[in-house]
Amino acid sequence: MSPEGSFNDLVHEPIRLRICGLLRAVDELDFAVLRDTIGISDAALSKHLKVLATAGFVSSKKIASATRTDARRMTWLQLTDEGRAVFDGHIRALRQIAAGSASSL
């Protein structure tokens, strides 16, 4: 892994940056927890997740909940290996920019 970062416009969008940051800290996260933590609607979160999934940065799986009596399933989200690498590189690039590094400008 390169010590230099790589700025990523797709990840940099504020909501997607928060999504990636929250998912980076865990193995996986429930859609509802992510939605409530960020404070956006289901539709808005789904839109951002679709962008990240299309890029190959986020994956999801639906699992039946043992605590529910209905047929609804929970959606679990996680950063892919590529998503983690891109997010980590983006954070390194932001740190370089904040430090005034000429190579990141």
C-alpha positions in Angstrom: 0.0 0.0 0.0 1.4 3.3 -1.1 2.0 5.9 1.7 0.7 8.6 -0.7 -3.0 9.0 -0.9 -5.3 9.3 -3.9 -8.2 11.8 -3.8 -11.5 10.2 -4.8 -14.3 12.5 -6.0 -16.9 9.8 -5.6 -16.0 9.1 -1.9 -15.5 12.8 -1.1 -19.2 13.7 -1.4 -20.1 14.5 2.2 -22.8 11.8 2.8 -20.7 9.1 1.0 -17.6 10.2 3.0 -19.6 9.7 6.2 -21.0 6.3 5.0 -17.5 5.1 4.2 -16.1 6.3 7.5 -18.8 4.6 9.5 -18.5 1.3 7.5 -14.7 1.5 7.7 -14.8 1.3 11.5 -16.8 -2.0 11.5 -17.0 -5.3 9.7 -20.7 -4.7 8.8 -23.5 -2.4 9.7 -27.3 -2.6 9.5 -28.9 -0.3 7.0 -31.3 1.2 9.7 -28.4 1.9 12.1 -26.4 3.6 9.3 -29.5 5.6 8.2 -30.2 6.8 11.8 -26.6 7.6 12.5 -26.3 9.8 9.4 -29.8 11.2 9.8 -31.1 10.8 6.3 -34.1 9.1 4.7 -34.1 5.5 3.4 -34.3 6.8 -0.2 -31.4 9.2 0.2 -29.2 6.5 1.8 -30.2 3.9 -0.9 -29.2 6.4 -3.6 -25.7 6.9 -2.1 -25.2 3.2 -1.4 -26.1 2.5 -5.1 -23.4 4.8 -6.3 -20.9 3.2 -3.9 -22.0 -0.3 -4.8 -21.8 0.4 -8.6 -18.2 1.5 -8.0 -17.5 -1.7 -6.2 -16.9 0.0 -2.9 -19.8 -1.3 -0.8 -21.6 -4.7 -0.7 -24.8 -5.7 1.0 -26.6 -8.8 2.1 -30.1 -9.4 3.3 -30.7 -11.7 6.2 -33.8 -12.7 8.0 -34.0 -11.4 11.5 -34.4 -13.8 14.4 -36.1 -11.1 16.4 -38.9 -10.3 13.8 -42.0 -12.3 13.4 -42.7 -11.0 9.9 -40.9 -11.8 6.6 -38.9 -8.6 6.5 -35.2 -9.0 6.2 -32.4 -6.8 7.5 -29.9 -5.3 5.1 -26.2 -5.5 6.2 -23.6 -3.3 4.6 -19.9 -3.4 4.4 -17.0 -1.9 2.6 -15.4 -4.2 0.1 -11.6 -4.6 0.1 -11.5 -2.2 -2.8 -13.7 0.2 -0.9 -11.5 0.1 2.2 -8.4 0.7 0.0 -10.0 3.6 -1.8 -11.3 5.2 1.4 -7.9 4.8 3.2 -6.2 6.3 0.2 -8.7 9.2 0.2 -8.1 9.9 3.9 -4.3 9.9 3.3 -4.8 12.4 0.5 -6.9 14.6 2.7 -4.2 14.5 5.4 -1.6 15.4 2.8 -3.7 18.4 1.6 -4.3 19.5 5.3 -0.5 19.3 5.9 0.1 21.5 2.8 2.0 18.7 0.9 2.8 20.0 -2.6 2.3 16.5 -4.1 -1.3 16.5 -3.1 -2.3 19.9 -4.4 
